[in-house]
């Protein structure tokens, strides 16, 4: 029996899949794929089976590597602001 996996076609779909995992757990989300019938296993179709509505896009979780990049960029920006406030160079 082959593995049943979600079809992730873009970053938004990846974030939707992460949201589903956060809400119901990976096992339940994967199990929902088996109930799709002839529909493709896109996160939006899986959410329908689970009766879950996605929040607006900016509230969907980011993958861990993107979270780290966002954190690093924010930290660098705050360090620059700190330098400016201390009288450092621009």
Buried (B, 14 or more C-beta within 10 A) or exposed (E): EEEEEBEBEEEBBBBBBBBBBEEBEEEEBBBBBEEBEEEEBBBEBBBBBBEBEBEEEEEBBBEEEEEEEEEEEEEEEEEEEEEEEEEEEE
